[in-house]
Amino acid sequence: MQTNPTEDTLLLVDPDLDFLDWATKHLSAKNLRVLRCDNAANAIKVIEKTSVSVVVAAMDLEPFDGPELLGRIMQQSPQTLVILTAGFPTTGQIIEVTQRGAHDVLRKESLAFELRPVIESALQIQDDRRAAHHPDAEMPKHDGRVKMIGISRALQEVFKLVGRVARSDAPVLIAGESGTGKELVAKAVHEYSPRRQKEMITINCGAIPENLLESELFGHEKGSFTGAIARRAGRFEQADGGTLFLDEIGDMPLSIQVKLLRVLQDGSFSRVGANETMTTDVRIVAATHKNLSDEVVAGRFREDLYYRLNVVEIKIPALRERLEDIPLLAEFFLQRITRKNGMARIRISAEAVSTLQAHHWPGNVRELENTIARACALASSQILLPADIPLASAPRKAPDGFNASLDKLINTAPTDMNLLDWLGGEVAKRILERSDGDLKEASIAMNLPLAELRKLLAQKK
């Protein structure tokens, strides 16, 4: 492992002595001093006596746990970077310890290939800090209630980003496909922020007609339009001191975008039909399934508003990009649905889980939840088998240029074999190339069993 010329000290804290032995050898490097202890109390003693650059500590420690150790380290040595490890860290743990100052949170099963690069990055940060002389300050501790299910690295990166941005008032733009859980992330940003004592108000910009959206956002005076029988406060007034979540911001009409920009610039607005200007203190969190930069190019979204909203962007991974989360999500939905409906406990077989993981999931987590609900409703026994999983075949829109590309591909087809067989083999070959030769990944991408994929590929030989 490469380190900077200045000697750094790395402290390993874990009750597993075998892990300490492995990590000491694995991380050994020139100019890196590795210390180790098996409990949190001794770790604090080391921190008191030694300048430690990086700490790698388990969540599960005695006589107090990893998050508590993190808090004490941040008090005594705020310049130290702390990396916490756990078997299956929860959403709350990741967000909380990130807010308290954790540099990273790693799953124990991934340490063999993730620990070294993460520590190298942390040591480089320390080297840069020494050059610039500005160590980070302590982060506040917060108590949230949002529960997001997932152990994938992609989702844990989302949790950590939430922990970092929640403490500020910067606008947040949450991007992701429909059904990925953008509103849950927005709630997490609010509940882990200093504004959590106030309300988070949600408005779907694509579900309200343009002539009513302005009134919904900014309120109106009595008689300002037909049907305005009384003065009404808008969402910006109601969310004062809290958070306003603008869902599907990409569907907001241009005429309303101008007024929203003004609020973001100076916090001022006027009710519909009013002359006086009002002010509000609101944190804006917006979400969209659209690519807003493309919408800007197409003239459907204001560029200045885009940059005002996109101070911090959180991208939610699609479910097909975090297949390892599907078993946990399926079990969570099973328990919630059976408990809600007073049903007997239903389990899901490993084969049924594999069936779920092989699906493309165009509707993401929302589609998975609906699939589990249908499976529970139709289940003939207390265990779900592959045959019990009602997977829908959602129609997919052809991407831009698809027809032209297909025509070009057809024109290259040989005339001495069946066109459909040849096309199937050609597509399978190209998907396999994009999957770096990984047959399982290619079969998931094509939503085909491995046997059928191999049959298609055999036609290209």
CORTA-V837034 format. One record per pair of residues at least 24 apart in sequence whose C-alpha atoms are under 10 Angstrom apart, sorted by the first residue. I is the first residue (numbers start at 0). J is the second residue. D is the distance in whole Angstrom. If there is no record, write none. Layout:
I_J_D ; I_J_D
This chain:
0_25_9 ; 0_26_7 ; 0_27_7 ; 0_28_6 ; 0_29_8 ; 0_31_9 ; 0_115_7 ; 0_116_8 ; 0_118_9 ; 0_119_7 ; 1_26_10 ; 1_27_10 ; 1_28_7 ; 1_29_8 ; 1_30_9 ; 1_31_9 ; 1_115_10 ; 1_116_10 ; 1_119_7 ; 1_122_9 ; 1_123_10 ; 2_28_7 ; 2_29_7 ; 2_30_7 ; 2_31_7 ; 2_118_10 ; 2_119_7 ; 2_120_9 ; 2_122_7 ; 2_123_7 ; 2_126_9 ; 3_29_9 ; 3_30_7 ; 3_31_9 ; 3_119_9 ; 3_122_7 ; 3_123_7 ; 3_125_9 ; 3_126_7 ; 3_127_10 ; 4_29_9 ; 4_30_7 ; 4_31_9 ; 4_126_9 ; 5_29_10 ; 5_30_7 ; 5_31_9 ; 5_126_8 ; 5_129_10 ; 6_30_4 ; 6_31_6 ; 6_32_7 ; 6_52_9 ; 6_126_10 ; 7_31_5 ; 7_32_6 ; 7_33_9 ; 7_50_9 ; 7_51_7 ; 7_52_6 ; 7_53_8 ; 7_122_8 ; 7_125_9 ; 7_126_9 ; 8_32_5 ; 8_33_6 ; 8_34_7 ; 8_49_8 ; 8_50_7 ; 8_51_5 ; 8_52_5 ; 8_53_7 ; 8_54_9 ; 8_79_10 ; 8_122_9 ; 9_33_5 ; 9_34_6 ; 9_35_8 ; 9_50_9 ; 9_51_6 ; 9_52_6 ; 9_53_5 ; 9_54_6 ; 9_55_8 ; 9_79_10 ; 9_80_10 ; 9_81_10 ; 9_118_9 ; 9_122_9 ; 10_34_5 ; 10_35_5 ; 10_36_8 ; 10_42_8 ; 10_45_8 ; 10_46_9 ; 10_49_10 ; 10_51_7 ; 10_52_8 ; 10_53_6 ; 10_54_5 ; 10_55_6 ; 10_56_8 ; 10_81_9 ; 11_35_5 ; 11_36_6 ; 11_37_8 ; 11_38_10 ; 11_42_8 ; 11_53_9 ; 11_54_6 ; 11_55_5 ; 11_56_6 ; 11_57_9 ; 11_82_10 ; 12_36_5 ; 12_37_5 ; 12_38_6 ; 12_39_7 ; 12_40_10 ; 12_41_9 ; 12_42_7 ; 12_54_7 ; 12_55_6 ; 12_56_5 ; 12_57_6 ; 12_58_10 ; 12_60_8 ; 12_65_9 ; 12_68_10 ; 12_83_9 ; 12_84_10 ; 13_37_5 ; 13_38_6 ; 13_39_8 ; 13_42_10 ; 13_55_8 ; 13_56_6 ; 13_57_5 ; 13_58_9 ; 13_59_8 ; 13_60_7 ; 13_61_9 ; 13_65_10 ; 13_84_9 ; 14_38_6 ; 14_39_9 ; 14_56_9 ; 14_57_8 ; 14_59_8 ; 14_60_7 ; 14_61_8 ; 15_57_9 ; 15_60_10 ; 18_107_10 ; 21_111_10 ; 22_55_10 ; 22_110_9 ; 22_111_9 ; 22_114_9 ; 22_115_9 ; 25_111_9 ; 25_114_9 ; 25_115_8 ; 26_114_9 ; 26_115_7 ; 26_118_9 ; 26_119_10 ; 27_115_10 ; 31_122_10 ; 37_61_8 ; 38_62_7 ; 38_63_8 ; 38_64_9 ; 38_65_10 ; 38_68_10 ; 39_63_6 ; 39_64_7 ; 39_65_7 ; 39_67_9 ; 39_68_6 ; 39_69_10 ; 39_71_10 ; 40_64_10 ; 40_68_8 ; 42_68_8 ; 42_72_9 ; 43_68_8 ; 43_69_10 ; 43_71_8 ; 43_72_7 ; 43_75_9 ; 46_71_10 ; 46_72_7 ; 46_75_8 ; 46_76_7 ; 46_79_9 ; 47_72_9 ; 47_75_7 ; 47_76_8 ; 50_76_8 ; 50_78_9 ; 50_79_8 ; 51_76_8 ; 51_78_9 ; 51_79_6 ; 51_80_9 ; 51_81_10 ; 52_76_9 ; 52_78_8 ; 52_79_5 ; 52_80_6 ; 52_81_9 ; 52_121_8 ; 52_122_7 ; 52_124_10 ; 52_125_7 ; 52_126_9 ; 53_78_9 ; 53_79_6 ; 53_80_5 ; 53_81_6 ; 53_82_8 ; 53_102_9 ; 53_118_8 ; 53_119_10 ; 53_121_7 ; 53_122_7 ; 53_125_9 ; 54_79_7 ; 54_80_6 ; 54_81_5 ; 54_82_6 ; 54_83_8 ; 54_101_10 ; 54_102_10 ; 54_118_9 ; 54_121_10 ; 55_80_9 ; 55_81_6 ; 55_82_5 ; 55_83_6 ; 55_84_7 ; 55_102_10 ; 55_103_9 ; 55_104_10 ; 55_105_10 ; 55_114_9 ; 55_118_9 ; 56_81_7 ; 56_82_6 ; 56_83_5 ; 56_84_6 ; 56_85_9 ; 56_104_10 ; 57_82_9 ; 57_83_6 ; 57_84_5 ; 57_85_6 ; 57_86_9 ; 57_104_10 ; 57_105_9 ; 57_106_10 ; 57_107_9 ; 58_82_10 ; 58_83_6 ; 58_84_6 ; 58_85_6 ; 58_86_9 ; 58_87_10 ; 58_88_8 ; 58_92_9 ; 58_104_9 ; 59_83_10 ; 59_84_9 ; 59_85_7 ; 59_86_9 ; 65_96_9 ; 66_92_8 ; 66_93_10 ; 66_95_8 ; 66_96_6 ; 66_97_10 ; 66_99_8 ; 66_100_10 ; 66_101_9 ; 67_96_9 ; 67_99_10 ; 69_96_8 ; 69_97_10 ; 69_99_7 ; 69_100_8 ; 69_101_7 ; 70_96_9 ; 70_99_7 ; 70_100_8 ; 70_101_9 ; 70_137_9 ; 70_138_9 ; 70_139_10 ; 70_140_9 ; 72_100_10 ; 72_137_10 ; 73_99_8 ; 73_100_7 ; 73_101_9 ; 73_136_9 ; 73_137_6 ; 73_138_8 ; 74_136_10 ; 74_137_8 ; 76_137_10 ; 77_134_8 ; 77_135_7 ; 77_136_7 ; 77_137_6 ; 77_138_9 ; 78_125_8 ; 78_128_9 ; 78_133_9 ; 78_134_5 ; 78_135_6 ; 78_136_8 ; 78_137_9 ; 79_121_10 ; 79_125_8 ; 79_134_9 ; 79_135_9 ; 80_118_9 ; 80_121_7 ; 80_122_9 ; 80_124_9 ; 80_125_8 ; 80_135_10 ; 81_118_10 ; 81_121_9 ; 82_114_9 ; 82_117_9 ; 82_118_8 ; 82_121_9 ; 83_107_10 ; 84_108_10 ; 84_109_10 ; 84_110_8 ; 84_114_10 ; 86_150_9 ; 87_149_9 ; 87_150_6 ; 87_151_10 ; 88_149_9 ; 88_150_7 ; 88_155_9 ; 89_146_8 ; 89_147_8 ; 89_148_8 ; 89_149_8 ; 89_150_8 ; 89_155_9 ; 89_158_10 ; 90_143_10 ; 90_144_10 ; 90_145_8 ; 90_146_6 ; 90_147_6 ; 90_148_7 ; 90_149_8 ; 90_150_9 ; 90_154_9 ; 90_155_8 ; 90_157_10 ; 90_158_7 ; 90_159_9 ; 90_187_10 ; 91_141_10 ; 91_142_8 ; 91_143_7 ; 91_144_7 ; 91_145_7 ; 91_146_7 ; 91_147_8 ; 91_158_8 ; 91_162_10 ; 91_187_9 ; 91_191_10 ; 92_143_10 ; 92_158_9 ; 92_159_10 ; 93_155_7 ; 93_156_9 ; 93_157_10 ; 93_158_6 ; 93_159_6 ; 93_160_10 ; 93_161_9 ; 93_162_8 ; 94_140_10 ; 94_141_9 ; 94_142_10 ; 94_143_9 ; 94_155_9 ; 94_156_10 ; 94_157_9 ; 94_158_5 ; 94_159_6 ; 94_160_8 ; 94_161_7 ; 94_162_5 ; 94_163_8 ; 94_165_9 ; 94_187_9 ; 94_188_10 ; 94_191_8 ; 95_138_10 ; 95_139_9 ; 95_140_7 ; 95_141_6 ; 95_142_7 ; 95_143_8 ; 95_158_9 ; 95_159_9 ; 95_161_10 ; 95_162_7 ; 95_163_10 ; 95_191_8 ; 96_138_9 ; 96_139_10 ; 96_140_8 ; 96_141_9 ; 96_159_9 ; 96_162_8 ; 96_163_10 ; 97_138_8 ; 97_139_10 ; 97_140_9 ; 97_158_8 ; 97_159_6 ; 97_160_8 ; 97_161_8 ; 97_162_5 ; 97_163_6 ; 97_164_10 ; 98_137_9 ; 98_138_5 ; 98_139_6 ; 98_140_6 ; 98_141_7 ; 98_159_8 ; 98_160_9 ; 98_161_9 ; 98_162_5 ; 98_163_6 ; 98_164_9 ; 98_165_8 ; 98_166_8 ; 98_191_8 ; 98_192_10 ; 99_137_7 ; 99_138_5 ; 99_139_5 ; 99_140_5 ; 99_141_8 ; 99_162_8 ; 99_163_9 ; 100_135_9 ; 100_136_8 ; 100_137_6 ; 100_138_5 ; 100_139_8 ; 100_140_9 ; 100_162_9 ; 100_163_9 ; 101_137_10 ; 101_138_9 ; 101_159_9 ; 101_162_10 ; 101_163_10 ; 102_159_9 ; 103_155_10 ; 103_156_9 ; 103_159_8 ; 104_152_10 ; 104_155_8 ; 104_156_9 ; 104_158_10 ; 104_159_8 ; 105_152_8 ; 105_155_9 ; 106_150_8 ; 106_151_9 ; 106_152_8 ; 106_155_10 ; 109_152_9 ; 138_162_10 ; 138_163_9 ; 138_166_8 ; 139_166_8 ; 139_191_10 ; 139_192_10 ; 139_193_9 ; 140_166_9 ; 140_191_9 ; 140_192_10 ; 141_165_10 ; 141_166_9 ; 141_190_8 ; 141_191_6 ; 141_192_7 ; 141_193_8 ; 141_195_9 ; 142_190_8 ; 142_191_6 ; 142_192_9 ; 142_195_9 ; 143_186_9 ; 143_187_7 ; 143_188_9 ; 143_189_9 ; 143_190_5 ; 143_191_5 ; 143_192_9 ; 143_195_9 ; 144_186_9 ; 144_187_8 ; 144_190_7 ; 144_191_8 ; 145_183_7 ; 145_184_8 ; 145_185_10 ; 145_186_7 ; 145_187_6 ; 145_188_9 ; 145_189_10 ; 145_190_7 ; 145_191_9 ; 146_183_8 ; 146_184_10 ; 146_186_10 ; 146_187_8 ; 147_180_9 ; 147_183_7 ; 147_184_8 ; 147_187_9 ; 147_328_9 ; 148_324_7 ; 148_325_9 ; 148_327_7 ; 148_328_6 ; 148_329_10 ; 148_331_8 ; 149_321_8 ; 149_322_10 ; 149_323_8 ; 149_324_5 ; 149_325_8 ; 149_326_9 ; 149_327_7 ; 149_328_7 ; 150_321_9 ; 150_322_10 ; 150_323_7 ; 150_324_6 ; 150_325_10 ; 150_327_8 ; 151_320_9 ; 151_321_6 ; 151_322_8 ; 151_323_6 ; 151_324_6 ; 151_325_10 ; 152_321_8 ; 152_323_9 ; 152_324_10 ; 153_314_10 ; 153_315_8 ; 153_316_7 ; 153_317_10 ; 153_320_8 ; 153_321_7 ; 154_314_10 ; 154_315_7 ; 154_316_7 ; 154_317_10 ; 154_318_10 ; 154_320_10 ; 154_321_8 ; 154_324_9 ; 156_313_9 ; 156_314_10 ; 156_315_9 ; 156_316_10 ; 157_184_8 ; 157_313_7 ; 157_314_7 ; 157_315_7 ; 157_316_9 ; 158_184_8 ; 158_187_9 ; 158_188_10 ; 158_313_10 ; 160_188_9 ; 160_311_9 ; 160_312_9 ; 160_313_7 ; 160_314_10 ; 161_185_9 ; 161_187_7 ; 161_188_6 ; 161_189_9 ; 161_191_8 ; 161_192_10 ; 161_311_10 ; 161_313_8 ; 162_187_9 ; 162_188_8 ; 162_191_7 ; 162_192_9 ; 163_188_9 ; 163_191_10 ; 163_192_10 ; 164_188_7 ; 164_191_9 ; 164_192_8 ; 164_311_8 ; 164_312_10 ; 164_313_10 ; 165_189_7 ; 165_190_8 ; 165_191_6 ; 165_192_5 ; 165_193_8 ; 165_194_9 ; 165_195_10 ; 166_190_10 ; 166_191_7 ; 166_192_5 ; 166_193_6 ; 166_194_9 ; 167_192_7 ; 167_193_8 ; 167_194_10 ; 167_282_9 ; 168_192_8 ; 168_193_9 ; 168_194_9 ; 168_242_9 ; 168_280_10 ; 168_281_8 ; 168_282_6 ; 168_283_8 ; 168_284_10 ; 169_282_7 ; 169_283_8 ; 169_284_9 ; 169_307_9 ; 169_308_9 ; 169_309_9 ; 169_310_6 ; 169_311_7 ; 170_242_10 ; 170_263_9 ; 170_281_10 ; 170_282_6 ; 170_283_5 ; 170_284_6 ; 170_285_8 ; 170_306_10 ; 170_307_7 ; 170_308_6 ; 170_309_7 ; 170_310_6 ; 170_311_7 ; 170_312_9 ; 171_244_10 ; 171_282_9 ; 171_283_7 ; 171_284_5 ; 171_285_6 ; 171_286_8 ; 171_307_9 ; 171_308_6 ; 171_309_6 ; 171_310_6 ; 171_311_5 ; 171_312_6 ; 171_313_7 ; 172_244_10 ; 172_245_9 ; 172_246_10 ; 172_248_9 ; 172_283_9 ; 172_284_6 ; 172_285_5 ; 172_286_6 ; 172_287_8 ; 172_305_9 ; 172_306_10 ; 172_307_10 ; 172_308_6 ; 172_309_5 ; 172_310_7 ; 172_311_6 ; 172_312_5 ; 172_313_6 ; 172_314_8 ; 173_246_9 ; 173_247_10 ; 173_248_10 ; 173_284_8 ; 173_285_6 ; 173_286_4 ; 173_287_7 ; 173_288_9 ; 173_308_10 ; 173_309_9 ; 173_311_8 ; 173_312_6 ; 173_313_5 ; 173_314_6 ; 173_315_7 ; 174_247_10 ; 174_285_9 ; 174_286_6 ; 174_287_5 ; 174_288_6 ; 174_289_8 ; 174_290_8 ; 174_291_9 ; 174_312_7 ; 174_313_6 ; 174_314_5 ; 174_315_6 ; 174_316_9 ; 175_286_8 ; 175_287_7 ; 175_288_5 ; 175_289_8 ; 175_290_9 ; 175_313_9 ; 175_314_6 ; 175_315_5 ; 175_316_7 ; 175_317_7 ; 176_287_8 ; 176_288_5 ; 176_289_8 ; 176_290_10 ; 176_314_9 ; 176_315_8 ; 176_316_8 ; 176_317_7 ; 176_318_9 ; 176_361_9 ; 176_362_8 ; 176_363_8 ; 177_247_10 ; 177_287_8 ; 177_288_6 ; 177_289_9 ; 177_317_9 ; 177_361_8 ; 177_362_6 ; 177_363_7 ; 177_364_9 ; 177_365_8 ; 177_366_10 ; 178_288_9 ; 178_317_9 ; 178_318_9 ; 178_360_10 ; 178_361_9 ; 178_362_6 ; 178_363_5 ; 178_364_5 ; 178_365_5 ; 178_366_7 ; 178_367_9 ; 178_368_10 ; 179_288_9 ; 179_314_10 ; 179_315_7 ; 179_316_7 ; 179_317_6 ; 179_318_7 ; 179_361_10 ; 179_362_8 ; 179_363_5 ; 179_364_6 ; 179_365_7 ; 179_366_9 ; 180_315_8 ; 180_316_9 ; 180_317_9 ; 180_363_9 ; 180_364_7 ; 180_365_8 ; 181_246_8 ; 181_247_10 ; 181_285_9 ; 181_286_7 ; 181_287_8 ; 181_288_9 ; 181_313_9 ; 181_314_9 ; 181_315_7 ; 182_244_8 ; 182_245_10 ; 182_246_8 ; 182_284_10 ; 182_285_9 ; 182_286_8 ; 184_284_10 ; 184_286_10 ; 184_313_9 ; 184_315_9 ; 185_242_9 ; 185_243_9 ; 185_244_7 ; 185_245_10 ; 185_246_9 ; 185_283_10 ; 185_284_7 ; 185_285_8 ; 185_286_8 ; 185_313_10 ; 186_242_9 ; 186_244_9 ; 186_284_9 ; 188_242_9 ; 188_284_8 ; 189_241_8 ; 189_242_6 ; 189_243_9 ; 189_244_9 ; 189_282_9 ; 189_283_10 ; 189_284_9 ; 190_242_10 ; 192_241_9 ; 192_242_10 ; 193_240_10 ; 193_241_9 ; 194_239_10 ; 194_240_7 ; 194_241_5 ; 194_242_7 ; 194_281_9 ; 194_282_8 ; 195_240_9 ; 195_241_7 ; 195_242_8 ; 196_240_9 ; 196_241_8 ; 197_237_10 ; 197_238_8 ; 197_239_8 ; 197_240_6 ; 197_241_5 ; 197_242_8 ; 198_237_8 ; 198_238_6 ; 198_239_8 ; 198_240_8 ; 198_241_5 ; 198_242_7 ; 198_243_8 ; 199_237_9 ; 199_238_7 ; 199_239_10 ; 199_240_9 ; 199_241_6 ; 199_242_5 ; 199_243_6 ; 199_244_7 ; 199_281_10 ; 199_282_9 ; 199_283_10 ; 199_284_10 ; 200_234_7 ; 200_235_9 ; 200_237_8 ; 200_238_6 ; 200_239_10 ; 200_241_8 ; 200_242_6 ; 200_243_5 ; 200_244_6 ; 200_245_9 ; 201_234_8 ; 201_238_9 ; 201_242_9 ; 201_243_6 ; 201_244_5 ; 201_245_6 ; 201_246_7 ; 201_284_9 ; 201_285_10 ; 202_234_8 ; 202_243_8 ; 202_244_6 ; 202_245_5 ; 202_246_6 ; 202_247_9 ; 202_248_9 ; 202_285_10 ; 203_244_8 ; 203_245_6 ; 203_246_5 ; 203_247_6 ; 203_248_8 ; 203_250_9 ; 203_251_9 ; 203_285_10 ; 203_286_9 ; 204_244_10 ; 204_245_7 ; 204_246_6 ; 204_247_6 ; 204_248_6 ; 204_249_8 ; 204_250_6 ; 204_251_5 ; 204_252_9 ; 204_255_10 ; 204_285_10 ; 204_286_10 ; 204_287_10 ; 205_245_10 ; 205_246_8 ; 205_247_6 ; 205_248_7 ; 205_249_8 ; 205_250_5 ; 205_251_6 ; 205_252_9 ; 206_246_9 ; 206_247_9 ; 206_250_9 ; 206_251_10 ; 207_250_10 ; 207_251_9 ; 208_251_10 ; 208_252_9 ; 209_250_10 ; 209_251_8 ; 209_252_7 ; 209_253_10 ; 209_254_9 ; 209_255_8 ; 210_252_10 ; 210_255_10 ; 212_251_9 ; 212_252_9 ; 212_255_8 ; 213_252_10 ; 213_254_9 ; 213_255_6 ; 213_256_10 ; 213_258_9 ; 213_259_9 ; 213_270_9 ; 213_271_7 ; 214_269_10 ; 214_270_7 ; 214_271_6 ; 214_272_10 ; 215_270_10 ; 215_271_10 ; 216_243_10 ; 216_245_10 ; 216_255_9 ; 216_258_10 ; 216_259_9 ; 216_268_10 ; 216_270_9 ; 216_271_10 ; 217_258_9 ; 217_259_9 ; 217_262_10 ; 217_268_7 ; 217_269_7 ; 217_270_5 ; 217_271_7 ; 217_277_10 ; 218_268_10 ; 218_269_8 ; 218_270_5 ; 218_271_6 ; 218_272_9 ; 218_273_9 ; 219_269_8 ; 219_270_5 ; 219_271_4 ; 219_272_6 ; 219_273_7 ; 220_269_10 ; 220_270_7 ; 220_271_6 ; 220_272_6 ; 220_273_6 ; 220_274_10 ; 221_271_9 ; 221_272_8 ; 221_273_9 ; 222_271_10 ; 222_272_8 ; 223_270_9 ; 223_271_7 ; 223_272_5 ; 223_273_8 ; 224_271_9 ; 224_272_8 ; 230_270_9 ; 230_271_10 ; 230_272_10 ; 231_270_9 ; 231_271_10 ; 232_270_8 ; 233_269_10 ; 233_270_8 ; 233_271_10 ; 234_281_10 ; 235_262_9 ; 235_266_9 ; 235_267_10 ; 235_268_9 ; 235_277_10 ; 235_278_9 ; 235_279_7 ; 235_280_8 ; 235_281_7 ; 235_282_10 ; 235_283_10 ; 236_268_10 ; 236_270_10 ; 236_277_9 ; 236_278_8 ; 236_279_6 ; 236_280_9 ; 236_281_9 ; 237_279_9 ; 237_281_9 ; 238_279_8 ; 238_280_8 ; 238_281_6 ; 238_282_9 ; 238_283_10 ; 239_278_9 ; 239_279_6 ; 239_280_5 ; 239_281_5 ; 239_282_9 ; 240_279_8 ; 240_280_5 ; 240_281_6 ; 240_282_8 ; 241_279_10 ; 241_280_7 ; 241_281_6 ; 241_282_6 ; 241_283_9 ; 242_280_9 ; 242_281_6 ; 242_282_5 ; 242_283_6 ; 242_284_7 ; 243_281_6 ; 243_282_6 ; 243_283_5 ; 243_284_6 ; 243_285_8 ; 244_281_10 ; 244_282_8 ; 244_283_6 ; 244_284_5 ; 244_285_6 ; 244_286_8 ; 245_283_7 ; 245_284_6 ; 245_285_5 ; 245_286_6 ; 245_287_9 ; 246_284_8 ; 246_285_6 ; 246_286_5 ; 246_287_6 ; 246_288_9 ; 247_285_7 ; 247_286_5 ; 247_287_4 ; 247_288_7 ; 247_289_8 ; 248_284_10 ; 248_285_6 ; 248_286_6 ; 248_287_6 ; 248_288_9 ; 248_289_9 ; 248_291_9 ; 248_300_9 ; 248_305_10 ; 248_308_10 ; 249_285_9 ; 249_286_8 ; 249_287_6 ; 249_288_8 ; 249_289_6 ; 249_290_8 ; 249_291_7 ; 249_294_8 ; 249_295_10 ; 249_299_8 ; 249_300_7 ; 249_305_10 ; 250_287_8 ; 250_288_10 ; 250_289_9 ; 250_294_10 ; 250_299_9 ; 250_300_9 ; 251_299_9 ; 251_300_8 ; 252_299_8 ; 252_300_8 ; 252_301_10 ; 253_298_9 ; 253_299_7 ; 253_300_7 ; 253_301_7 ; 256_300_8 ; 256_301_7 ; 256_303_10 ; 256_304_7 ; 256_305_10 ; 257_301_8 ; 257_303_9 ; 257_304_8 ; 258_304_10 ; 259_304_8 ; 260_301_9 ; 260_303_8 ; 260_304_6 ; 260_305_9 ; 260_307_8 ; 260_308_9 ; 261_304_9 ; 263_304_8 ; 263_307_7 ; 263_308_8 ; 264_304_10 ; 264_307_8 ; 283_308_8 ; 284_308_8 ; 284_309_10 ; 284_311_10 ; 284_312_10 ; 285_309_9 ; 285_312_10 ; 286_312_10 ; 286_313_9 ; 286_314_10 ; 288_315_10 ; 316_363_9 ; 317_359_10 ; 317_360_8 ; 317_361_8 ; 317_362_9 ; 317_363_6 ; 317_364_8 ; 318_356_9 ; 318_358_10 ; 318_359_8 ; 318_360_7 ; 318_361_8 ; 318_362_9 ; 318_363_5 ; 318_364_6 ; 318_365_10 ; 318_366_10 ; 318_367_9 ; 319_356_8 ; 319_357_9 ; 319_358_8 ; 319_359_6 ; 319_360_6 ; 319_361_8 ; 319_362_10 ; 319_363_7 ; 319_364_10 ; 319_443_9 ; 319_444_9 ; 320_359_10 ; 320_360_10 ; 320_363_10 ; 321_356_9 ; 322_353_10 ; 322_355_9 ; 322_356_6 ; 322_357_9 ; 322_358_10 ; 322_359_10 ; 322_443_10 ; 323_356_8 ; 324_356_9 ; 325_352_8 ; 325_353_9 ; 325_355_7 ; 325_356_7 ; 325_364_9 ; 325_367_8 ; 326_351_10 ; 326_352_6 ; 326_353_9 ; 326_355_9 ; 326_356_8 ; 327_352_10 ; 328_364_8 ; 328_367_8 ; 328_368_8 ; 328_371_10 ; 329_355_9 ; 329_364_10 ; 329_367_7 ; 329_368_7 ; 329_370_9 ; 329_371_7 ; 329_372_10 ; 330_371_9 ; 331_368_9 ; 331_371_10 ; 332_367_9 ; 332_368_6 ; 332_369_9 ; 332_370_10 ; 332_371_7 ; 332_372_8 ; 332_375_10 ; 333_368_9 ; 333_371_7 ; 333_372_8 ; 333_374_9 ; 333_375_8 ; 335_372_10 ; 336_368_9 ; 336_371_8 ; 336_372_7 ; 336_375_8 ; 336_376_10 ; 337_372_9 ; 337_375_8 ; 337_376_10 ; 340_376_10 ; 342_375_9 ; 342_376_10 ; 342_381_10 ; 343_381_8 ; 344_381_7 ; 344_382_9 ; 345_375_8 ; 345_378_9 ; 345_380_8 ; 345_381_5 ; 345_382_6 ; 345_383_7 ; 346_375_10 ; 346_380_9 ; 346_381_6 ; 346_382_5 ; 346_383_6 ; 346_384_9 ; 347_371_10 ; 347_381_8 ; 347_382_5 ; 347_383_5 ; 347_384_7 ; 347_385_9 ; 347_387_10 ; 347_388_10 ; 348_382_6 ; 348_383_6 ; 348_384_6 ; 348_385_8 ; 349_383_9 ; 349_384_8 ; 349_385_9 ; 350_383_9 ; 350_384_7 ; 350_385_6 ; 350_386_10 ; 351_382_9 ; 351_383_7 ; 351_384_5 ; 351_385_4 ; 351_386_8 ; 351_387_8 ; 351_388_7 ; 352_383_9 ; 352_384_9 ; 352_385_8 ; 352_388_9 ; 353_385_8 ; 354_384_9 ; 354_385_6 ; 354_386_9 ; 354_388_8 ; 354_390_9 ; 354_446_10 ; 354_448_10 ; 355_385_8 ; 355_388_8 ; 355_389_10 ; 355_390_8 ; 356_443_8 ; 356_446_10 ; 357_439_9 ; 357_440_9 ; 357_442_8 ; 357_443_5 ; 357_444_8 ; 357_445_9 ; 357_446_6 ; 357_447_8 ; 357_448_8 ; 358_390_8 ; 358_391_9 ; 358_392_10 ; 358_442_10 ; 358_443_7 ; 358_444_8 ; 358_445_9 ; 358_446_6 ; 358_447_9 ; 359_390_10 ; 359_392_9 ; 359_393_10 ; 359_443_7 ; 359_444_7 ; 359_445_8 ; 359_446_6 ; 359_447_10 ; 360_390_9 ; 360_391_9 ; 360_392_9 ; 360_393_9 ; 360_446_10 ; 361_391_10 ; 361_392_9 ; 361_393_7 ; 361_394_9 ; 361_395_8 ; 362_391_10 ; 362_393_8 ; 366_390_9 ; 366_391_9 ; 420_455_8 ; 420_458_7 ; 420_459_9 ; 421_455_8 ; 421_456_10 ; 421_458_7 ; 421_459_8 ; 422_455_9 ; 422_458_10 ; 422_459_10 ; 423_452_9 ; 423_454_10 ; 423_455_6 ; 423_456_8 ; 423_458_9 ; 423_459_9 ; 424_452_9 ; 424_453_9 ; 424_454_8 ; 424_455_5 ; 424_456_5 ; 424_457_8 ; 424_458_6 ; 424_459_6 ; 424_460_9 ; 425_455_8 ; 425_456_8 ; 425_458_9 ; 425_459_7 ; 426_455_9 ; 426_456_9 ; 427_451_10 ; 427_452_7 ; 427_453_9 ; 427_454_10 ; 427_455_6 ; 427_456_6 ; 427_457_10 ; 427_458_10 ; 427_459_9 ; 428_452_9 ; 428_453_10 ; 428_455_8 ; 428_456_6 ; 428_457_10 ; 428_458_10 ; 428_459_8 ; 429_456_10 ; 431_456_9
